[in-house]
Structure formats: C-alpha cells, structure tokens
Amino acid sequence: MSNELLFANAEFYLDKKLNRITNLANLSALIMENVKELNWVGFYLYDGEKLYLGPFQGKAAVTVIDLGKGVCGKSALERKTIIVDNVHEFSGHIVCDCNSNSEIVVPIIKNNELIGVLDIDSPKLNRFDQSLKNDLENLVKLLVDIL
C-alpha cells in the first residue's frame, strides 16, 4: 500500500469523537498491516513519570519504561525521533521480541506536553530510513491533531 493510502486510511479511522485508546489501537493496526517488514507496532503512554504500554500489534511487551531507558525512554526524554539500525548495538536496549533487529521511536507531543511514543520494531536490520521517518512523523502529527 502506498503511503498516501495509509494516510487516507488513518484519516478515515482516526476520529476526535472516539476514545484515545480506540484511535491508538486502530493506528497501530493500520501501520502493522500497511508497512512491510515489521514485527511490532505500538504505543507507550506517558503518565507524568513513566511510559506505560498502550495499544499495540505484536508479541507481549515490557509494560513500564523509565524516561531515558531504552530507545523509547530516550526518545521520550529527548523528545525526538530515534532510529536504531541495529538494536543489538544500542546500549541499554530493552528486548521484548528477540526477532527485532531495528527500531524507530517517534515521540507524541501536543501543546509541548509529552503524551507518549510510537514504537516500531523490524526483524530486518537498517529497516527505517529518512523517508519512512518523515511519513511516521506525519502520521503522529495527524494523530496529535485529533487527540
């Protein structure tokens, strides 16, 4: 599926009238279904202190992440997207699925407040490039607009 169709589907399924969890669940499913070579897509939500597991697609995962820990915690703390080409070389990587080899984490920020992160893993090394990073950041912007 092209990224334009992914965005169109996201715009169709994301709705301000729906519960936040419903929107996150549908977006994680849409990404998993439409982006190739992924094995985990999900959200960690920030409660003011830590990141807690939210809606996801994939194997069971770590439920709580401290800010600054692992790729998700680092992305949340620094409030920037992080691409890890090889998770086995990332100091402090938190393993959930031993088949994961690369990862991208996009922070979700609204009105300068951290809401959480979008976390995506791939069994392929070097899976995430600048183009996909831009597309995922645009999807998060779309999500933020309806939250």
FENVENFEN-V799245 format. One record per pair of residues at least 12 apart in sequence whose ideal C-beta (glycine too) atoms are under 10 Angstrom apart, sorted by the first residue. I is the first residue (numbers start at 1). J is the second residue. If there is no record, write none. Layout:
BEGIN
i: <I;I>
j: <J;J>
END
This chain:
BEGIN
i: <1;1;1;1;1;2;3;3;3;3;3;3;3;3;3;4;5;6;6;6;6;6;6;6;6;6;7;7;7;7;7;9;9;9;9;9;9;9;10;10;10;10;10;10;10;10;10;10;10;11;11;11;12;12;13;13;13;13;13;14;14;14;14;14;14;14;14;14;15;16;16;16;17;18;20;20;20;20;20;20;20;20;20;21;21;21;21;22;23;23;23;23;23;24;24;24;24;24;24;24;24;24;24;24;24;25;25;25;25;25;25;26;27;27;27;27;27;27;27;27;27;27;28;28;28;28;28;28;28;28;28;28;28;28;29;29;29;29;30;30;31;31;31;31;31;31;32;32;32;32;33;35;35;35;35;35;35;35;35;36;36;36;37;37;37;37;37;37;38;38;38;38;38;38;38;38;38;38;38;38;39;39;39;39;39;39;39;39;39;39;39;39;39;39;40;40;40;40;40;40;40;40;40;40;40;40;40;40;40;41;41;41;41;41;41;41;41;41;41;42;42;42;42;42;42;42;42;42;42;42;42;42;42;43;43;43;43;43;43;43;43;43;43;44;44;44;44;44;44;44;44;44;44;44;44;44;44;44;44;44;45;45;45;45;45;46;46;46;46;46;46;46;46;46;46;46;47;47;48;48;49;49;49;50;50;50;50;50;50;50;50;51;51;51;51;51;51;51;51;51;51;51;51;51;51;51;51;52;52;52;53;53;53;53;53;54;54;54;54;54;56;56;56;57;58;58;58;58;58;58;58;59;59;59;59;59;59;60;60;61;61;61;61;61;61;62;62;62;65;65;65;66;67;68;69;69;69;70;70;70;70;70;70;70;70;70;70;70;70;71;71;71;71;71;71;71;71;71;71;71;71;71;72;72;72;72;72;72;72;72;73;73;73;73;74;74;74;74;74;75;75;75;75;75;75;75;75;75;75;76;76;76;76;76;76;76;76;77;77;78;79;79;79;79;79;79;80;80;80;80;81;81;81;81;81;81;81;81;81;81;81;81;82;82;82;82;82;82;82;82;83;83;83;83;83;83;83;83;83;83;83;83;83;83;84;84;84;84;84;84;84;84;84;84;84;85;85;85;85;85;85;85;85;85;86;86;86;86;86;87;87;87;87;87;87;87;88;88;88;88;89;90;90;94;96;96;97;97;98;99;99;99;100;100;100;100;100;100;101;101;101;101;101;101;101;102;102;102;102;102;102;102;102;102;103;103;103;103;103;103;104;104;104;104;104;104;104;104;104;104;104;104;105;105;105;105;105;105;105;106;106;106;106;106;106;106;106;106;106;106;107;107;108;108;108;108;108;109;109;109;110;110;110;110;110;110;111;111;115;115;115;115;116;116;117;118;118;118;118;118;120;120>
j: <30;33;34;35;36;34;34;35;131;132;134;135;136;138;139;135;34;30;31;33;34;35;135;136;138;139;30;135;138;139;142;26;27;29;30;31;33;34;23;26;27;30;31;34;138;139;142;143;146;142;145;146;26;30;25;26;27;29;30;26;27;30;139;142;143;145;146;147;146;145;146;147;146;146;43;45;54;55;115;116;143;146;147;43;45;54;55;55;43;55;143;146;147;42;43;45;54;55;56;108;115;116;118;143;147;42;43;54;55;56;57;55;41;42;43;55;118;139;140;142;143;146;40;41;42;43;54;55;56;57;58;118;119;120;41;55;56;57;57;139;57;118;120;135;136;139;56;57;58;120;57;120;122;127;128;132;135;136;139;122;124;127;102;122;123;124;127;128;57;58;100;102;104;120;121;122;123;124;127;128;57;58;59;96;97;99;100;101;120;121;122;123;124;127;56;57;58;59;61;96;97;99;100;103;119;120;121;122;123;55;56;57;58;118;119;120;121;122;136;54;55;56;57;58;61;72;96;116;117;118;119;120;121;55;56;72;108;115;116;117;118;119;143;56;61;62;63;64;65;70;72;73;75;76;105;108;116;117;118;119;108;114;115;116;117;65;67;76;107;108;109;113;114;115;116;117;64;116;113;114;64;66;67;63;64;65;66;67;69;73;76;63;64;65;66;67;69;70;72;73;75;76;77;114;116;117;119;64;65;116;65;72;96;116;119;115;116;117;118;119;96;119;120;120;96;97;99;100;119;120;121;96;97;98;99;100;121;96;97;94;95;96;97;119;121;94;95;96;94;117;119;94;114;92;92;93;94;84;87;90;91;92;93;94;95;96;103;105;119;83;84;87;90;92;93;94;103;104;105;117;119;121;94;103;105;107;116;117;118;119;92;94;105;117;90;92;105;107;117;103;104;105;106;107;108;114;117;118;119;105;107;108;109;114;115;116;117;107;114;107;107;108;109;112;114;117;105;106;107;109;104;105;106;107;117;118;128;133;134;136;137;140;103;104;105;106;107;117;128;133;102;103;104;105;106;120;126;127;128;129;130;132;133;136;100;101;102;103;104;105;121;125;126;127;128;101;102;103;104;125;126;127;128;129;101;102;103;125;126;100;101;102;103;121;122;125;100;101;102;125;125;102;103;119;119;121;121;123;123;121;122;123;120;121;122;123;124;127;121;122;123;124;125;126;127;120;121;122;123;124;125;126;127;128;119;120;121;122;127;128;118;119;120;121;122;127;128;129;132;133;136;137;117;118;119;120;121;128;136;118;119;120;133;136;137;138;139;140;141;143;137;140;140;141;143;144;147;140;141;144;140;141;143;144;145;147;144;147;140;143;144;147;140;147;140;136;137;139;140;143;132;136>
END
